[in-house]
Amino acid sequence: MDSTSGFGELSDLDRSELQMAYGACVADIELFTRQQWWAGAYALVIYALLLAAVHQLVDPVTEASWRHWVLVAITWAICLYGLLAIKRMQISIAVGRRRLDRVRAYFGRPFQEIWSIARPREDIHRMLYGVMVLGAALVTWMALDKAYGVALPLPAPTPLP
């Protein structure tokens, strides 16, 4: 670290605390990012289990069946919980990045010049949102299709000449 950043000379204690804060922030961001991926993976596993339950428990012959609605409710509860978990972790990631920006302000000019190179935004959480909602919609459609024969409208096949 260089003291040319405009904050005066840093003591050895200040330097070690900044290094510790930097390491802790990086570790937190890594942990929360990994947890976002795990939340998405767990939701997909639960959706697969719910699809298996739809196949085993939903009987299209029984008209008064309520099982498919229970499976749909569980599906959307998992989806909402997963979306909330991913959002909370994204907030924690944003806080960690702001903390890193503050720590980096104490770094020297060479570091600041290197760090100022633009990099793409990380919007993986948006993809995870889409996967969770799409998975829940698929399980819902499969449950309703099995219970009521609600098929997706597909184009008619073209006849061969």
DSSP file with accessible surface (Angstrom, degrees, kcal/mol):
  #  RESIDUE AA STRUCTURE BP1 BP2  ACC     N-H-->O    O-->H-N    N-H-->O    O-->H-N    TCO  KAPPA ALPHA  PHI   PSI    X-CA   Y-CA   Z-CA
    1    1 A M              0   0   77      0, 0.0     2,-0.4     0, 0.0   106,-0.1   0.000 360.0 360.0 360.0 144.0    0.0    0.0    0.0
    2    2 A D    >   -     0   0   63    104,-0.1     3,-0.6     1,-0.1   109,-0.0  -0.854 360.0-142.2-114.8 142.4    1.2    3.4   -0.8
    3    3 A S  G >  S+     0   0   35     -2,-0.4     3,-0.7     1,-0.2     5,-0.4   0.329  81.9  94.9 -86.9  14.1    0.5    6.5    1.2
    4    4 A T  G 3   +     0   0   63      1,-0.2    -1,-0.2     2,-0.1   103,-0.1   0.330  55.1  94.0 -86.1   9.9    0.1    8.6   -1.9
    5    5 A S  G <  S-     0   0   37     -3,-0.6    -1,-0.2   101,-0.3    -2,-0.1   0.477 105.6-103.3 -82.6  -0.7   -3.6    8.2   -2.0
    6    6 A G  S <  S+     0   0   71     -3,-0.7    -2,-0.1   100,-0.1     3,-0.1   0.516  98.4 101.4  97.5   4.6   -4.2   11.4   -0.1
    7    7 A F  S    S-     0   0  106      1,-0.3    -3,-0.1    -4,-0.2    -4,-0.0   0.279  83.6-119.2-105.1   9.0   -5.0    9.9    3.4
    8    8 A G        -     0   0   42     -5,-0.4    -1,-0.3     2,-0.1     2,-0.3  -0.194  56.5 -27.0  82.7-177.3   -1.6   10.5    4.9
    9    9 A E        -     0   0  137     -3,-0.1     2,-0.4    -5,-0.1    -7,-0.0  -0.551  63.2-142.4 -75.3 131.9    0.9    8.0    6.2
   10   10 A L        -     0   0   16     -2,-0.3    -7,-0.1    96,-0.1     2,-0.1  -0.764  12.7-127.8 -95.1 141.3   -0.7    4.8    7.5
   11   11 A S     >  -     0   0   57     -2,-0.4     4,-2.4     1,-0.1     5,-0.2  -0.330  28.4-105.8 -77.3 167.3    0.6    3.0   10.5
   12   12 A D  H  > S+     0   0  137      1,-0.2     4,-2.5     2,-0.2     5,-0.2   0.881 123.7  53.3 -61.6 -36.4    1.4   -0.7   10.4
   13   13 A L  H  > S+     0   0  106      2,-0.2     4,-2.6     1,-0.2    -1,-0.2   0.931 108.2  49.5 -63.8 -44.6   -1.7   -1.4   12.4
   14   14 A D  H  > S+     0   0   64      1,-0.2     4,-2.4     2,-0.2    -2,-0.2   0.919 111.4  50.0 -59.7 -43.7   -3.8    0.6    9.9
   15   15 A R  H  X S+     0   0   52     -4,-2.4     4,-2.4     1,-0.2    -2,-0.2   0.933 111.9  46.3 -62.0 -45.2   -2.2   -1.4    7.0
   16   16 A S  H  X S+     0   0   56     -4,-2.5     4,-2.4     1,-0.2    -1,-0.2   0.890 112.3  50.9 -68.5 -36.4   -2.8   -4.8    8.7
   17   17 A E  H  X S+     0   0   96     -4,-2.6     4,-2.9     2,-0.2    -1,-0.2   0.899 110.2  49.8 -66.1 -39.8   -6.4   -3.8    9.5
   18   18 A L  H  X S+     0   0   24     -4,-2.4     4,-2.7     2,-0.2    -2,-0.2   0.914 111.4  48.7 -64.1 -41.4   -7.0   -2.8    5.9
   19   19 A Q  H  X S+     0   0  126     -4,-2.4     4,-2.5     2,-0.2    -2,-0.2   0.919 113.1  47.9 -63.4 -41.0   -5.6   -6.1    4.6
   20   20 A M  H  X S+     0   0  135     -4,-2.4     4,-2.5     2,-0.2    -2,-0.2   0.924 112.7  48.0 -65.5 -43.5   -7.8   -8.0    7.1
   21   21 A A  H  X S+     0   0   38     -4,-2.9     4,-2.5     2,-0.2    -2,-0.2   0.913 111.6  50.7 -63.4 -41.6  -10.9   -6.0    6.0
   22   22 A Y  H  X S+     0   0   56     -4,-2.7     4,-2.4     1,-0.2     5,-0.2   0.947 112.1  46.5 -61.7 -47.8  -10.1   -6.6    2.4
   23   23 A G  H  X S+     0   0   40     -4,-2.5     4,-2.4     1,-0.2    -2,-0.2   0.902 112.6  49.9 -61.7 -40.9   -9.7  -10.3    2.9
   24   24 A A  H  X S+     0   0   49     -4,-2.5     4,-2.5     2,-0.2    -1,-0.2   0.913 111.0  49.1 -65.9 -40.6  -12.9  -10.5    4.9
   25   25 A C  H  X S+     0   0    9     -4,-2.5     4,-2.5     2,-0.2     5,-0.2   0.926 111.8  48.3 -65.1 -43.6  -14.9   -8.6    2.3
   26   26 A V  H  X S+     0   0   63     -4,-2.4     4,-2.5     1,-0.2    -2,-0.2   0.929 112.5  49.0 -63.2 -42.7  -13.6  -10.8   -0.5
   27   27 A A  H  X S+     0   0   50     -4,-2.4     4,-2.5    -5,-0.2    -2,-0.2   0.906 111.0  50.5 -63.8 -40.1  -14.4  -14.0    1.5
   28   28 A D  H  X S+     0   0   64     -4,-2.5     4,-2.8     2,-0.2     5,-0.3   0.925 110.7  48.4 -63.8 -45.0  -17.9  -12.7    2.3
   29   29 A I  H  X S+     0   0   24     -4,-2.5     4,-2.4     2,-0.2     5,-0.2   0.928 112.5  49.1 -61.8 -43.2  -18.6  -11.9   -1.4
   30   30 A E  H  X S+     0   0  110     -4,-2.5     4,-2.4    -5,-0.2    -2,-0.2   0.931 112.2  48.6 -61.9 -43.4  -17.3  -15.4   -2.4
   31   31 A L  H  X S+     0   0   63     -4,-2.5     4,-2.5     2,-0.2    -2,-0.2   0.942 112.8  46.3 -62.7 -47.9  -19.5  -17.1    0.2
   32   32 A F  H  X S+     0   0   47     -4,-2.8     4,-1.9     1,-0.2    -1,-0.2   0.878 112.3  51.0 -67.2 -35.0  -22.7  -15.2   -0.7
   33   33 A T  H  X S+     0   0   39     -4,-2.4     4,-1.9    -5,-0.3    -1,-0.2   0.933 111.3  47.9 -65.6 -44.5  -22.1  -15.8   -4.4
   34   34 A R  H  X S+     0   0  113     -4,-2.4     4,-2.4    -5,-0.2    -2,-0.2   0.909 110.0  53.0 -62.4 -39.4  -21.6  -19.5   -3.7
   35   35 A Q  H  X S+     0   0   78     -4,-2.5     4,-2.5     1,-0.2    -1,-0.2   0.859 104.5  55.8 -65.9 -34.7  -24.8  -19.6   -1.6
   36   36 A Q  H  X S+     0   0    4     -4,-1.9     4,-2.1     2,-0.2    -1,-0.2   0.938 109.3  46.4 -60.3 -46.4  -26.7  -18.0   -4.4
   37   37 A W  H  X S+     0   0  119     -4,-1.9     4,-2.5     1,-0.2    -2,-0.2   0.908 112.1  50.7 -62.6 -41.3  -25.7  -20.8   -6.7
   38   38 A W  H  X S+     0   0  134     -4,-2.4     4,-3.1     2,-0.2     5,-0.2   0.897 107.4  53.5 -64.3 -39.9  -26.5  -23.4   -4.0
   39   39 A A  H  X S+     0   0   18     -4,-2.5     4,-2.1     2,-0.2    -1,-0.2   0.930 111.2  46.4 -60.5 -43.5  -30.0  -21.9   -3.5
   40   40 A G  H  X S+     0   0    3     -4,-2.1     4,-2.1     2,-0.2    -2,-0.2   0.918 113.5  48.7 -64.0 -41.2  -30.7  -22.2   -7.3
   41   41 A A  H  X S+     0   0   42     -4,-2.5     4,-2.2     2,-0.2    -2,-0.2   0.920 111.0  49.6 -66.3 -42.9  -29.4  -25.7   -7.3
   42   42 A Y  H  X S+     0   0  143     -4,-3.1     4,-2.6     1,-0.2    -1,-0.2   0.903 109.2  52.6 -62.6 -40.5  -31.5  -26.8   -4.3
   43   43 A A  H  X S+     0   0    4     -4,-2.1     4,-2.8    -5,-0.2    -1,-0.2   0.927 108.7  50.0 -62.1 -42.2  -34.6  -25.3   -5.9
   44   44 A L  H  X S+     0   0   83     -4,-2.1     4,-2.2     2,-0.2    -1,-0.2   0.895 110.4  50.0 -64.7 -37.9  -34.0  -27.2   -9.1
   45   45 A V  H  X S+     0   0   85     -4,-2.2     4,-2.3     2,-0.2    -1,-0.2   0.931 111.6  48.1 -64.6 -43.5  -33.6  -30.5   -7.1
   46   46 A I  H  X S+     0   0   58     -4,-2.6     4,-2.6     1,-0.2    -2,-0.2   0.911 109.8  52.8 -64.6 -39.3  -36.8  -29.8   -5.2
   47   47 A Y  H  X S+     0   0    7     -4,-2.8     4,-2.4     2,-0.2    -1,-0.2   0.912 108.2  50.8 -61.3 -41.1  -38.6  -29.0   -8.5
   48   48 A A  H  X S+     0   0   58     -4,-2.2     4,-2.1     2,-0.2    -1,-0.2   0.917 110.7  48.8 -63.0 -41.1  -37.4  -32.4   -9.9
   49   49 A L  H  X S+     0   0  116     -4,-2.3     4,-2.3     1,-0.2    -2,-0.2   0.893 110.4  51.1 -64.9 -38.2  -38.7  -34.1   -6.7
   50   50 A L  H  X S+     0   0   15     -4,-2.6     4,-2.7     2,-0.2    -2,-0.2   0.881 107.5  53.0 -67.1 -36.1  -42.0  -32.2   -7.1
   51   51 A L  H  X S+     0   0   50     -4,-2.4     4,-2.2     2,-0.2    -1,-0.2   0.902 109.4  49.1 -63.8 -39.6  -42.2  -33.4  -10.8
   52   52 A A  H  X S+     0   0   54     -4,-2.1     4,-2.1     2,-0.2    -2,-0.2   0.911 110.9  50.4 -64.3 -39.4  -41.7  -37.0   -9.6
   53   53 A A  H  X>S+     0   0   23     -4,-2.3     4,-3.6     2,-0.2     5,-0.5   0.894 107.8  53.3 -65.2 -39.0  -44.4  -36.4   -7.0
   54   54 A V  H  X5S+     0   0    6     -4,-2.7     4,-1.7     1,-0.2    -1,-0.2   0.943 110.5  47.5 -58.9 -45.1  -46.7  -35.0   -9.7
   55   55 A H  H  <5S+     0   0  126     -4,-2.2    -2,-0.2     1,-0.2    -1,-0.2   0.882 121.5  35.9 -64.7 -36.9  -46.1  -38.2  -11.7
   56   56 A Q  H  <5S+     0   0  147     -4,-2.1    -2,-0.2    -5,-0.1    -1,-0.2   0.840 126.8  31.1 -86.6 -35.0  -46.8  -40.5   -8.7
   57   57 A L  H  <5S+     0   0   79     -4,-3.6     2,-0.6    -5,-0.2    -3,-0.2   0.728  94.3  85.1-102.5 -27.3  -49.5  -38.6   -6.8
   58   58 A V     << -     0   0    4     -4,-1.7    -1,-0.0    -5,-0.5     0, 0.0  -0.723  55.7-169.2 -87.1 121.8  -51.7  -36.8   -9.3
   59   59 A D        -     0   0   68     -2,-0.6     3,-0.4     3,-0.2     6,-0.2  -0.939  14.3-160.1-111.9 116.6  -54.4  -39.0  -10.8
   60   60 A P  S    S+     0   0   68      0, 0.0    -1,-0.1     0, 0.0     5,-0.1   0.738  89.5  63.1 -70.3 -15.5  -56.3  -37.5  -13.8
   61   61 A V  S    S+     0   0  118      1,-0.1     2,-0.8     2,-0.0    86,-0.0   0.898  88.2  74.0 -75.1 -37.8  -59.2  -40.0  -13.2
   62   62 A T    >   -     0   0   71     -3,-0.4     3,-0.9     1,-0.2    -3,-0.2  -0.648  62.4-173.3 -80.2 110.3  -60.0  -38.6   -9.8
   63   63 A E  T 3  S+     0   0  178     -2,-0.8    -1,-0.2     1,-0.2    -2,-0.0   0.789  79.8  56.4 -76.8 -27.5  -61.7  -35.2  -10.4
   64   64 A A  T 3  S+     0   0   90      2,-0.0    -1,-0.2     0, 0.0     2,-0.1   0.164  78.0 136.6 -91.5  20.8  -62.0  -34.2   -6.8
   65   65 A S    <   +     0   0   19     -3,-0.9     4,-0.1    -6,-0.2    -7,-0.0  -0.425  30.9 179.9 -71.9 139.8  -58.2  -34.5   -6.3
   66   66 A W     >  +     0   0  167     -2,-0.1     4,-1.7     2,-0.1     3,-0.4   0.407  60.0  94.4-113.5  -4.4  -56.5  -31.7   -4.3
   67   67 A R  H  > S+     0   0  118      1,-0.2     4,-2.4     2,-0.2     5,-0.2   0.865  80.7  54.8 -61.4 -39.5  -53.0  -33.2   -4.5
   68   68 A H  H  > S+     0   0    3      1,-0.2     4,-2.3     2,-0.2    -1,-0.2   0.875 106.9  51.4 -65.5 -32.9  -52.0  -31.2   -7.6
   69   69 A W  H  > S+     0   0  128     -3,-0.4     4,-2.5     2,-0.2    -1,-0.2   0.872 108.6  51.2 -71.8 -34.1  -52.9  -27.9   -5.9
   70   70 A V  H  X S+     0   0   62     -4,-1.7     4,-2.7     2,-0.2    -2,-0.2   0.936 111.3  48.0 -64.8 -43.9  -50.8  -28.8   -2.8
   71   71 A L  H  X S+     0   0   12     -4,-2.4     4,-2.4     2,-0.2    -2,-0.2   0.897 112.0  49.4 -64.3 -38.4  -47.8  -29.6   -5.1
   72   72 A V  H  X S+     0   0   14     -4,-2.3     4,-2.4     2,-0.2     5,-0.2   0.926 111.1  49.5 -66.4 -42.0  -48.4  -26.3   -7.0
   73   73 A A  H  X S+     0   0   62     -4,-2.5     4,-2.2     1,-0.2    -2,-0.2   0.924 112.0  48.1 -63.6 -42.5  -48.5  -24.4   -3.6
   74   74 A I  H  X S+     0   0   73     -4,-2.7     4,-2.6     2,-0.2     5,-0.2   0.919 110.1  53.8 -62.5 -42.1  -45.3  -26.1   -2.4
   75   75 A T  H  X S+     0   0    0     -4,-2.4     4,-2.3     1,-0.2    -2,-0.2   0.936 111.8  42.4 -58.3 -48.6  -43.7  -25.2   -5.8
   76   76 A W  H  X S+     0   0   85     -4,-2.4     4,-2.7     2,-0.2    -1,-0.2   0.831 111.5  55.2 -74.2 -27.8  -44.5  -21.5   -5.6
   77   77 A A  H  X S+     0   0   58     -4,-2.2     4,-2.6    -5,-0.2    -1,-0.2   0.937 110.4  46.3 -66.1 -42.6  -43.6  -21.4   -1.9
   78   78 A I  H  X S+     0   0   45     -4,-2.6     4,-2.8     2,-0.2    -2,-0.2   0.917 112.8  51.1 -62.8 -42.4  -40.1  -22.8   -2.7
   79   79 A C  H  X S+     0   0    0     -4,-2.3     4,-2.7    -5,-0.2     5,-0.2   0.951 112.5  44.4 -61.2 -50.0  -39.8  -20.4   -5.6
   80   80 A L  H  X S+     0   0  113     -4,-2.7     4,-2.4     2,-0.2    -1,-0.2   0.912 114.3  49.3 -64.1 -41.3  -40.7  -17.3   -3.5
   81   81 A Y  H  X S+     0   0  169     -4,-2.6     4,-2.5    -5,-0.2    -1,-0.2   0.923 112.7  48.3 -63.6 -42.4  -38.4  -18.5   -0.7
   82   82 A G  H  X S+     0   0    7     -4,-2.8     4,-2.7     2,-0.2     5,-0.2   0.906 110.8  50.2 -64.2 -42.4  -35.5  -19.0   -3.2
   83   83 A L  H  X S+     0   0   39     -4,-2.7     4,-2.4    -5,-0.2    -1,-0.2   0.918 111.9  48.4 -62.1 -41.2  -36.1  -15.6   -4.8
   84   84 A L  H  X S+     0   0   99     -4,-2.4     4,-2.6    -5,-0.2    -2,-0.2   0.920 111.4  49.9 -65.0 -42.1  -36.0  -14.0   -1.4
   85   85 A A  H  X S+     0   0   21     -4,-2.5     4,-2.3     2,-0.2    -2,-0.2   0.929 112.0  47.3 -63.4 -44.1  -32.8  -15.9   -0.4
   86   86 A I  H  X S+     0   0    0     -4,-2.7     4,-2.3     1,-0.2    -1,-0.2   0.915 112.3  50.5 -64.6 -40.3  -31.1  -14.9   -3.6
   87   87 A K  H  X S+     0   0  103     -4,-2.4     4,-2.2    -5,-0.2    -2,-0.2   0.930 110.1  49.3 -63.7 -43.7  -32.1  -11.3   -3.2
   88   88 A R  H  X S+     0   0  174     -4,-2.6     4,-2.0     1,-0.2    -1,-0.2   0.902 112.1  48.4 -64.0 -39.3  -30.9  -11.1    0.4
   89   89 A M  H  X S+     0   0   26     -4,-2.3     4,-2.3     2,-0.2    -1,-0.2   0.878 108.7  54.1 -68.5 -34.6  -27.5  -12.6   -0.6
   90   90 A Q  H  X S+     0   0   26     -4,-2.3     4,-2.4     2,-0.2    -2,-0.2   0.887 106.7  51.6 -65.7 -37.3  -27.3  -10.1   -3.5
   91   91 A I  H  X S+     0   0   91     -4,-2.2     4,-2.3     2,-0.2    -1,-0.2   0.929 109.7  49.7 -63.1 -42.1  -27.8   -7.3   -1.0
   92   92 A S  H  X S+     0   0   43     -4,-2.0     4,-2.4     1,-0.2    -2,-0.2   0.883 109.6  51.5 -64.4 -36.9  -25.0   -8.7    1.1
   93   93 A I  H  X S+     0   0    2     -4,-2.3     4,-2.4     2,-0.2    -1,-0.2   0.922 109.2  50.2 -64.6 -42.9  -22.8   -8.9   -2.0
   94   94 A A  H  X S+     0   0   33     -4,-2.4     4,-2.1     2,-0.2    -2,-0.2   0.908 110.3  50.0 -63.4 -39.8  -23.5   -5.3   -2.8
   95   95 A V  H  X S+     0   0   40     -4,-2.3     4,-2.4     1,-0.2    -1,-0.2   0.930 110.1  50.7 -63.6 -43.7  -22.6   -4.3    0.7
   96   96 A G  H  X S+     0   0    3     -4,-2.4     4,-2.4     1,-0.2    -2,-0.2   0.898 109.3  50.8 -61.1 -39.1  -19.3   -6.2    0.5
   97   97 A R  H  X S+     0   0   60     -4,-2.4     4,-2.2     2,-0.2    -1,-0.2   0.888 108.9  50.9 -67.0 -38.0  -18.5   -4.5   -2.8
   98   98 A R  H  X S+     0   0  149     -4,-2.1     4,-1.8     2,-0.2    -1,-0.2   0.906 110.0  50.5 -65.0 -39.1  -19.1   -1.1   -1.2
   99   99 A R  H  X S+     0   0  135     -4,-2.4     4,-2.2     1,-0.2    -2,-0.2   0.914 108.9  51.5 -63.2 -42.7  -16.8   -2.0    1.7
  100  100 A L  H  X S+     0   0    7     -4,-2.4     4,-3.1     1,-0.2    -1,-0.2   0.896 106.2  55.0 -61.2 -40.0  -14.1   -3.1   -0.8
  101  101 A D  H  X S+     0   0   91     -4,-2.2     4,-1.1     1,-0.2    -1,-0.2   0.899 108.5  48.7 -59.7 -40.1  -14.4    0.2   -2.6
  102  102 A R  H  < S+     0   0  203     -4,-1.8     4,-0.4     2,-0.2    -1,-0.2   0.899 112.5  47.2 -67.3 -40.2  -13.8    2.0    0.7
  103  103 A V  H >< S+     0   0   14     -4,-2.2     3,-1.8     1,-0.2     4,-0.3   0.932 108.9  54.9 -65.4 -43.0  -10.8   -0.1    1.5
  104  104 A R  H >< S+     0   0   18     -4,-3.1     3,-1.7     1,-0.3    -1,-0.2   0.763  91.9  72.8 -63.0 -23.8   -9.4    0.3   -2.0
  105  105 A A  T 3< S+     0   0   41     -4,-1.1    -1,-0.3     1,-0.3    -2,-0.2   0.781  94.9  53.6 -61.7 -23.5   -9.6    4.1   -1.6
  106  106 A Y  T <  S+     0   0   83     -3,-1.8    -1,-0.3    -4,-0.4  -101,-0.3   0.532  90.2 100.3 -86.5  -8.3   -6.6    3.8    0.8
  107  107 A F  S <  S-     0   0   22     -3,-1.7    -3,-0.0    -4,-0.3     5,-0.0  -0.364  79.7 -95.3 -77.5 162.9   -4.5    1.9   -1.8
  108  108 A G     >  -     0   0    4     -2,-0.1     4,-2.2     1,-0.1     5,-0.2  -0.056  35.3 -96.1 -75.8 173.8   -1.9    3.6   -3.8
  109  109 A R  H  > S+     0   0  143      1,-0.2     4,-2.6     2,-0.2     5,-0.2   0.884 119.2  55.6 -60.5 -42.8   -2.0    5.1   -7.3
  110  110 A P  H  > S+     0   0   78      0, 0.0     4,-2.0     0, 0.0    -1,-0.2   0.936 111.1  45.6 -59.4 -42.1   -0.6    2.1   -9.2
  111  111 A F  H  > S+     0   0   62      1,-0.2     4,-3.0     2,-0.2     5,-0.2   0.926 111.7  51.9 -64.3 -44.1   -3.4   -0.1   -7.7
  112  112 A Q  H  X S+     0   0   66     -4,-2.2     4,-1.4     1,-0.2    -1,-0.2   0.884 109.0  50.9 -60.6 -39.4   -6.0    2.5   -8.4
  113  113 A E  H  < S+     0   0  122     -4,-2.6     4,-0.3     2,-0.2    -1,-0.2   0.915 113.7  44.0 -65.4 -42.5   -4.9    2.7  -12.1
  114  114 A I  H >< S+     0   0  117     -4,-2.0     3,-1.3    -5,-0.2    -2,-0.2   0.925 114.4  49.7 -67.2 -42.0   -5.1   -1.0  -12.5
  115  115 A W  H 3< S+     0   0  101     -4,-3.0    -1,-0.2     1,-0.3    -2,-0.2   0.753  96.5  70.5 -70.9 -22.3   -8.4   -1.3  -10.7
  116  116 A S  T 3<  +     0   0   91     -4,-1.4    -1,-0.3    -5,-0.2     2,-0.2   0.589  68.9 113.9 -75.1  -6.6  -10.0    1.4  -12.8
  117  117 A I  S <  S-     0   0  125     -3,-1.3    -3,-0.0    -4,-0.3     2,-0.0  -0.476  77.0-112.4 -65.2 128.8  -10.0   -0.8  -15.9
  118  118 A A        -     0   0   96     -2,-0.2    -1,-0.1     1,-0.0    -2,-0.1  -0.318  36.8-175.0 -67.1 144.2  -13.7   -1.5  -16.7
  119  119 A R        -     0   0  142     -3,-0.1    -1,-0.0    -2,-0.0     0, 0.0  -0.949  32.7 -90.2-134.5 157.3  -15.1   -5.0  -16.2
  120  120 A P        -     0   0  112      0, 0.0     2,-0.1     0, 0.0     0, 0.0  -0.288  46.2-102.5 -68.6 153.6  -18.5   -6.4  -17.1
  121  121 A R        -     0   0  175      1,-0.1     2,-0.8     2,-0.0     0, 0.0  -0.404  27.1-127.0 -70.5 150.9  -21.2   -6.3  -14.5
  122  122 A E        +     0   0   83      1,-0.1     3,-0.2    -2,-0.1    -1,-0.1  -0.877  40.0 159.0-103.3 105.6  -22.0   -9.5  -12.7
  123  123 A D    >>  +     0   0   57     -2,-0.8     4,-1.0     1,-0.1     3,-1.0  -0.150  25.2 128.5-117.7  36.3  -25.8  -10.2  -13.0
  124  124 A I  H 3>  +     0   0   71      1,-0.3     4,-2.2     2,-0.2     3,-0.4   0.851  66.3  66.9 -61.0 -33.0  -25.8  -13.9  -12.4
  125  125 A H  H 3> S+     0   0   17      1,-0.2     4,-2.2     2,-0.2    -1,-0.3   0.850  95.9  55.8 -59.9 -31.4  -28.5  -13.4   -9.8
  126  126 A R  H <> S+     0   0  131     -3,-1.0     4,-2.1     2,-0.2    -1,-0.2   0.889 106.0  50.2 -67.7 -38.8  -30.9  -12.3  -12.5
  127  127 A M  H  X S+     0   0   92     -4,-1.0     4,-2.5    -3,-0.4    -2,-0.2   0.922 109.7  51.4 -63.5 -40.4  -30.3  -15.6  -14.3
  128  128 A L  H  X S+     0   0    7     -4,-2.2     4,-2.4     1,-0.2    -2,-0.2   0.886 106.8  53.8 -64.9 -37.0  -31.0  -17.5  -11.1
  129  129 A Y  H  X S+     0   0   58     -4,-2.2     4,-2.5     1,-0.2     5,-0.2   0.944 110.5  47.2 -57.9 -48.2  -34.3  -15.5  -10.7
  130  130 A G  H  X S+     0   0   41     -4,-2.1     4,-2.9     1,-0.2     5,-0.3   0.908 110.8  50.8 -61.7 -42.5  -35.3  -16.6  -14.2
  131  131 A V  H  X S+     0   0   49     -4,-2.5     4,-2.6     1,-0.2    -1,-0.2   0.918 111.4  48.5 -63.0 -41.5  -34.4  -20.2  -13.6
  132  132 A M  H  X S+     0   0    1     -4,-2.4     4,-2.1     2,-0.2    -2,-0.2   0.931 115.4  42.5 -67.0 -43.5  -36.4  -20.4  -10.4
  133  133 A V  H  X S+     0   0   64     -4,-2.5     4,-2.6     2,-0.2     5,-0.2   0.929 115.5  49.4 -69.6 -42.6  -39.5  -18.8  -11.9
  134  134 A L  H  X S+     0   0  127     -4,-2.9     4,-2.4    -5,-0.2    -2,-0.2   0.914 111.3  50.1 -62.8 -41.4  -39.2  -20.9  -15.0
  135  135 A G  H  X S+     0   0   12     -4,-2.6     4,-2.4    -5,-0.3    -1,-0.2   0.918 111.4  48.1 -62.1 -43.6  -38.8  -24.1  -13.0
  136  136 A A  H  X S+     0   0    0     -4,-2.1     4,-2.5     1,-0.2    -2,-0.2   0.910 111.4  50.4 -64.9 -39.8  -41.8  -23.2  -10.8
  137  137 A A  H  X S+     0   0   43     -4,-2.6     4,-2.8     2,-0.2    -2,-0.2   0.903 110.0  50.9 -64.7 -39.1  -43.9  -22.5  -13.9
  138  138 A L  H  X S+     0   0   84     -4,-2.4     4,-2.7     2,-0.2    -2,-0.2   0.931 110.9  47.1 -64.9 -44.8  -42.9  -25.8  -15.5
  139  139 A V  H  X S+     0   0    1     -4,-2.4     4,-2.5     2,-0.2     5,-0.2   0.926 113.2  49.9 -63.3 -41.5  -43.8  -27.8  -12.4
  140  140 A T  H  X S+     0   0   23     -4,-2.5     4,-2.6     2,-0.2     5,-0.3   0.941 111.7  47.6 -61.5 -46.7  -47.1  -25.9  -12.2
  141  141 A W  H  X S+     0   0   71     -4,-2.8     4,-2.9     1,-0.2     5,-0.2   0.926 111.9  49.9 -61.1 -43.4  -47.8  -26.6  -15.9
  142  142 A M  H  X S+     0   0   71     -4,-2.7     4,-2.3     1,-0.2    -1,-0.2   0.904 111.6  48.7 -64.4 -39.2  -46.9  -30.3  -15.5
  143  143 A A  H  X S+     0   0    0     -4,-2.5     4,-2.3     2,-0.2    -1,-0.2   0.932 115.4  43.0 -66.4 -44.2  -49.2  -30.7  -12.4
  144  144 A L  H  X S+     0   0   38     -4,-2.6     4,-3.0     2,-0.2     6,-0.8   0.872 113.2  52.8 -70.9 -34.0  -52.1  -29.0  -14.2
  145  145 A D  H  X S+     0   0   53     -4,-2.9     4,-1.8    -5,-0.3    -2,-0.2   0.920 112.2  45.3 -64.7 -42.6  -51.5  -30.9  -17.4
  146  146 A K  H  < S+     0   0   60     -4,-2.3    -2,-0.2    -5,-0.2    -1,-0.2   0.898 120.4  39.9 -67.7 -39.3  -51.5  -34.2  -15.5
  147  147 A A  H  < S+     0   0   15     -4,-2.3    -2,-0.2    -5,-0.2    -3,-0.2   0.899 136.8  11.3 -78.5 -40.5  -54.7  -33.3  -13.5
  148  148 A Y  H  < S-     0   0  120     -4,-3.0    -3,-0.2    -5,-0.2    -2,-0.2   0.384  97.3-110.8-121.4  -2.9  -56.7  -31.6  -16.2
  149  149 A G     <  +     0   0   54     -4,-1.8     2,-1.2    -5,-0.4    -4,-0.2   0.873  53.1 167.1  71.8  35.5  -55.0  -32.3  -19.5
  150  150 A V        -     0   0   72     -6,-0.8     2,-0.2    -9,-0.2    -1,-0.2  -0.698  13.3-177.9 -85.5  95.7  -53.9  -28.7  -19.9
  151  151 A A        -     0   0   69     -2,-1.2    -9,-0.0    -3,-0.1   -10,-0.0  -0.627  31.3-104.5 -95.0 154.9  -51.5  -28.9  -22.7
  152  152 A L        -     0   0   96     -2,-0.2     2,-0.6     1,-0.1    -1,-0.1  -0.526  41.1-106.9 -72.3 140.3  -49.4  -26.1  -24.2
  153  153 A P        -     0   0  128      0, 0.0    -1,-0.1     0, 0.0     0, 0.0  -0.594  45.6-176.4 -71.6 117.4  -50.7  -25.0  -27.6
  154  154 A L        -     0   0  142     -2,-0.6    -3,-0.0     1,-0.0     2,-0.0  -0.866  31.1 -98.8-112.4 150.5  -48.2  -26.2  -30.1
  155  155 A P        -     0   0  119      0, 0.0     3,-0.1     0, 0.0    -1,-0.0  -0.338  45.2-103.1 -67.2 148.6  -48.3  -25.5  -33.8
  156  156 A A        -     0   0   85      1,-0.1     2,-0.1    -2,-0.0     0, 0.0  -0.416  42.1 -99.9 -69.6 146.1  -49.7  -28.3  -36.0
  157  157 A P        -     0   0  122      0, 0.0    -1,-0.1     0, 0.0    -3,-0.0  -0.380  36.5-118.0 -67.2 143.9  -47.2  -30.4  -37.8
  158  158 A T        -     0   0  123     -3,-0.1     2,-0.1     1,-0.1     0, 0.0  -0.686  29.8-117.2 -83.1 134.5  -46.8  -29.5  -41.4
  159  159 A P        -     0   0  119      0, 0.0    -1,-0.1     0, 0.0     0, 0.0  -0.388  26.6-114.6 -71.1 147.9  -47.7  -32.3  -43.9
  160  160 A L              0   0  164      1,-0.1     0, 0.0    -2,-0.1     0, 0.0  -0.613 360.0 360.0 -80.1 140.8  -45.0  -33.7  -46.1
  161  161 A P              0   0  174      0, 0.0    -1,-0.1     0, 0.0     0, 0.0  -0.241 360.0 360.0 -76.6 360.0  -45.5  -33.0  -49.8
